[in-house]
Amino acid sequence: MTAISMNFASPRLLLVAGGAVKQIAEVLGKFGLSRPLVVTDPFMVSSGLVRHCLDALASAGIPAPVFSDTVPEPNDRVVEAGVAVLNKGDYDCLIGFGGGSPIDTAKAMTILAAGGGKMRDYKAPYAADKGKLPVIAIPTTAGTGSECTRFTVITDAERDEKMLIAGLGALPLAAIVDYELTFTVPARTTADTGVDSLTHALEAYISKRANPVSDALALSAMTLIATHIRTAYTDPRNAVAREGMMLGATEAGLAFSNSSVALVHGMSRPIGAHFHVPHGLSNAMLLPAITRYSVQGAEARYAEAARRIGFAATSDSDTVAAARLVTGLEALNKELSVPTPAEFGITETDWNGKMELMAEQALASGSPNNNPRVPTKQEIVSLYREVWTGAAANA
């Protein structure tokens, strides 16, 4: 056995259960916290979903002011506005309640509040290890895994660049993972966040920085997500499917936070920044083509992933299984009605005009370097073109 060298970080407390949000006051009490600022989004407020958190706090006599001016793909301007609110109050923690965007915003707020300056000052490879206040994360979608990762992704609004911010300052102190909060998530969001979490698990497993613990979590997550994603998409009130997806997303988050993401995420972030495609959806658009390109760099690992997801049999050779992973991912996209860039509304002229810049930004993120097969800039441009034309998929 070769020597193992790894560094594993996770929230100090993970509370995973249906109805667990009702225990938010108890979680705060475990850490001596009592003055939270809740960071959420307008829909969580208008739909009343955030009341699950606020009412539980109120019942314990804990007032909870709300900052809800977050946006679907968080940017530095929103983070700065949040920090201004944070600095005006006497808070001892942040509660990120919602999908990945409110949680990522809360993470960025505590990092920026601790160090000042601009959000771009903390862009990877900078080690953003300091946060002003601890973050308690309560996800309402099964996808980003942000509740248990040491990452946040924030758009530089001036430069149209999605920035990866990485460090222990972004790691939540605790996470409450309550699948009952996902019953009302729309089918499109269920599909997009589900493929996002599958991508997290797959990239964590094939990453050059994978380790035995991240491997175990990634493989378990792949099995859970593959088992439950179709049912959660077609039968949103199915508790078993929602629970399986939520647990899979958290496991995948822990896996990639302690391994890494790779080429899919590196190429996905620029699509979100320039064309405002939701993060999970841009991952789904890219996943089959990037997997086809990358398979030769780690065939055995991609083959094992295919078996865990159910696209290949245990008796299939690695070559056969890896090939079936690609065709299986293409079929899954069709089942989940994942649109192409054109179907999403992007024009070919705009797409082609941004490919060179997107390739540069993908490489600058560092994520492609973790891929089993590391591409050149021109190879990334070719992959963007393939995603647009679908040529390889239809050949």
Secondary structure, DSSP 8 states (H G I E B T S, - for coil): -----------SEEEESTTGGGGHHHHHHHTT---EEEE--HHHHHTSTTHHHHHHHHHTT----EE----SS-BHHHHHHHHHHHHHS--SEEEEEESHHHHHHHHHHHHHHHH-S-GGGG-TTSB----SS-EEEEESSSS--GGG-SEEEEEETTTTEEEEEESGGGS-SEEEE-GGGGTT--HHHHHHHHHHHHHHHHHHHHSTT--HHHHHHHHHHHHHHHHHHHHHHH-TT-HHHHHHHHHHHHHHHHHHHHS---HHHHHHHHHHHHH---HHHHHHHHHHHHHHHHGGGSHHHHHHHHHHHTSS-TTS-HHHHHHHHHHHHHHHHHHTT---HHHHT--HHHHHHHHHHHHHHHHHTSGGGGSSS---HHHHHHHHHHHHH-HHHH-
